[in-house]
Amino acid sequence: MINKKMILVNRPTGIPEKNTWSFEEELISEIKDGQILIKQQYISLDPAMRGWMNNSKSYIPPVEIGTVMRAGTVGEVIQVNNNTNFKVGDFVSGWGGVQEYSISDGKNYSIIKDKNNPIHRYLGALGMPGMTAYFGIINEGKIKSGDIVLVSAAAGAVGSLVGQIAKIKGCKVIGIAGGNEKCKYVKEQLGFDEVIDYKNDNIYSSLKKYCPEGIDVYFDNVGGEILDAALAKLRMNARIVICGAISQYNNTSRTKGPSNYLSLLVNRATMKGMVVFDYKNDYPMAINQISEWFNQGKLKSNESIFEGIDNFYETFLKLFNGNKRGKLILKL
Amino acid sequence: MINKKMILVNRPTGIPEKNTWSFEEELISEIKDGQILIKQQYISLDPAMRGWMNNSKSYIPPVEIGTVMRAGTVGEVIQVNNNTNFKVGDFVSGWGGVQEYSISDGKNYSIIKDKNNPIHRYLGALGMPGMTAYFGIINEGKIKSGDIVLVSAAAGAVGSLVGQIAKIKGCKVIGIAGGNEKCKYVKEQLGFDEVIDYKNDNIYSSLKKYCPEGIDVYFDNVGGEILDAALAKLRMNARIVICGAISQYNNTSRTKGPSNYLSLLVNRATMKGMVVFDYKNDYPMAINQISEWFNQGKLKSNESIFEGIDNFYETFLKLFNGNKRGKLILKL
């Protein structure tokens, strides 16, 4: 059997170029004692991957040059060599990376027992983006019924769930997304109360219109000017959850800091960073809850699925050019 | 009797110019039923006053054009007209503004009963700067013994107390101040563990030297590049208390936002704004505690006292040109 894989060969500055990775093929060797062989079915593409490519201190070590590009995956166990935790035919989720097959001792994989959800949802609403949305808005944002919640990247994998969960919890939710089509989706399909098109609307005046009383919670996926606009509209004791800053990930100059940060002082507000891994002991509880919301028809998810490891590079770029909706996935 | 007073007549852009205020004299009229007349002895000069002059939404309304410049004061009651809460000879602290006499119904004044402390200390360690330092580092910074605490404007009215309180509570304290003389004072007189001279030292490499393990709490009075340097050295679950941003108050361009704010995410850290007025119900408790520390010789305070209301303008500028130490006070 041949494994096709994407190896990180150059650390990018700015938007990754094609020569950031090298596409390689290798013969799959016999798996060793205790190992399992997984045929990967779906690869998760996440904005965070851009950060993992920088050689700087962060919440996990950078991907090393010469190794398979790190990515979350789901797949099927097709060989087991003396490992009692897995059997052939198990579906698993884990960190398989951007390749067609992965070999592991199984430590970073969990078996998906659930038959009610499509397997690729374990990369989206039941995977890292779902966990990020759930713990981010509930535990970090500390939402309560009646709060006014603003969410950026509202049509994205995390933002779309953040807003829907806040609605379930009784909040008024305003989304920010780019372009008419996404905005329509956010309001009509996902049920946000209001949506602001950052490509065509003035964010400051739209916020004035949709939440004249200000914002209790801002869930930030983007940073930049949108973070500044949110800061300018904080209510007393507001919370800003810093989940990401996609507008800044490909910067070649210094990150744009939030000029309006002194609004934190005026409004006794809090800005706090979160990393979803801190909640890993509570993932099963959140997966059950999100799964239940799906069964009850209270949650919708959306995946943009593209096919073929050969198309990894072009698909990856869709994370940053806005050319996708919901969770971005590569199908093998 | 003639009252001399400073009236705000122009809203400044950048550093206030002399024509920001107009110096006026008026004959003091008879005080009305229920009023008291206070002969002011000391006027507090605080960086926050610069913010109160801007016509923008903040934690208190701006000083109105044509009114006496707002300032904290201490003085002596010299006339009482049918007000049982005060008697002639009482020493009071309150918001008398930049003038020699003030007339009030007494609502914003408290009587100073304490005879152990010099009266002007009620504008410093036992006044707003002391309350800010106490609640800022204890309630907002949530310090615990062993924490590594960084304080900017360490020779200033608030910073000097923040660092000393953190030392009392068992923290390792690093101060940042400008110039050799101030730094010597901070380390030798105030007992900080280390001090960084931002005018002569490289802040990043000094932080690396003095706290290689990083910072648990940063108490920020200054904003700008120093806030960025602190963000770059945060430890896991660190807290940044935003008390002020003196480096930005006279900006004529946009406030410099903290470029390194994504360190909040990497380190699951919190940046929170504080306004001391929120703690006003607990001021008496904090005043007792600070007073006790003075009696025990555990705290030192320092005041830069200048004389004469005619010198208000030149004295006020010392807040921003660094040409003072500790609490800046105008004596009448």
Chai-1 contact restraints between the chains, C-beta under 6 A:
chainA,res_idxA,chainB,res_idxB,connection_type,confidence,min_distance_angstrom,max_distance_angstrom,comment,restraint_id
A,S58,B,V266,contact,1.0,0.0,6.0,A-B,restraint_1
A,Y59,B,V266,contact,1.0,0.0,6.0,A-B,restraint_2
A,I242,B,L264,contact,1.0,0.0,6.0,A-B,restraint_3
A,I242,B,L265,contact,1.0,0.0,6.0,A-B,restraint_4
A,A245,B,L262,contact,1.0,0.0,6.0,A-B,restraint_5
A,R254,B,S259,contact,1.0,0.0,6.0,A-B,restraint_6
A,T255,B,S259,contact,1.0,0.0,6.0,A-B,restraint_7
A,G257,B,G257,contact,1.0,0.0,6.0,A-B,restraint_8
A,G257,B,P258,contact,1.0,0.0,6.0,A-B,restraint_9
A,G257,B,S259,contact,1.0,0.0,6.0,A-B,restraint_10
A,G257,B,Y261,contact,1.0,0.0,6.0,A-B,restraint_11
A,P258,B,G257,contact,1.0,0.0,6.0,A-B,restraint_12
A,S259,B,R254,contact,1.0,0.0,6.0,A-B,restraint_13
A,S259,B,T255,contact,1.0,0.0,6.0,A-B,restraint_14
A,S259,B,G257,contact,1.0,0.0,6.0,A-B,restraint_15
A,Y261,B,G257,contact,1.0,0.0,6.0,A-B,restraint_16
A,L262,B,A245,contact,1.0,0.0,6.0,A-B,restraint_17
A,L264,B,I242,contact,1.0,0.0,6.0,A-B,restraint_18
A,L264,B,G273,contact,1.0,0.0,6.0,A-B,restraint_19
A,L265,B,I242,contact,1.0,0.0,6.0,A-B,restraint_20
A,L265,B,G273,contact,1.0,0.0,6.0,A-B,restraint_21
A,V266,B,S58,contact,1.0,0.0,6.0,A-B,restraint_22
A,V266,B,Y59,contact,1.0,0.0,6.0,A-B,restraint_23
A,R268,B,G273,contact,1.0,0.0,6.0,A-B,restraint_24
A,A269,B,G273,contact,1.0,0.0,6.0,A-B,restraint_25
A,T270,B,T270,contact,1.0,0.0,6.0,A-B,restraint_26
A,T270,B,K272,contact,1.0,0.0,6.0,A-B,restraint_27
A,M271,B,M271,contact,1.0,0.0,6.0,A-B,restraint_28
A,K272,B,T270,contact,1.0,0.0,6.0,A-B,restraint_29
A,G273,B,L264,contact,1.0,0.0,6.0,A-B,restraint_30
A,G273,B,L265,contact,1.0,0.0,6.0,A-B,restraint_31
A,G273,B,R268,contact,1.0,0.0,6.0,A-B,restraint_32
A,G273,B,A269,contact,1.0,0.0,6.0,A-B,restraint_33
